[in-house]
Amino acid sequence: MGSRQLTSGEKLNMKAVIYSTAICPYCVRAKMLLDKRNIKYVEHKVDQDNKAFEEMLKLSNGRQSVPQIFIDNKHIGGYDDLVDFDLEGGLDNN
């Protein structure tokens, strides 16, 4: 297997999933933070996809608020939790 060069600021192997709705200021802020940290994410809009909503409930132990954020399959929580995680160095992919 070959290795690939990282582009400037790209986070190696860090994967995020965010469950959001169309109108959610905290969802927007969470995505802005992930973008700022150059972390790619997959977004699921739970107000437009009932299966995504059910999946979010299952993965987040019943939390119905958005956003619900997962990084590397670990449940981080909502926007405030993401900010705390970042401040603790969790979004630094060293």
Secondary structure, 3 states (H helix, E strand, C coil): CCCCCCCCCCCCCCCEEEEECCCCHHHHHHHHHHHHCCCCEEEEECCCCHHHHHHHHHHCCCCCCCCEEEECCEEEECHHHHHHHHHCCCCCCC
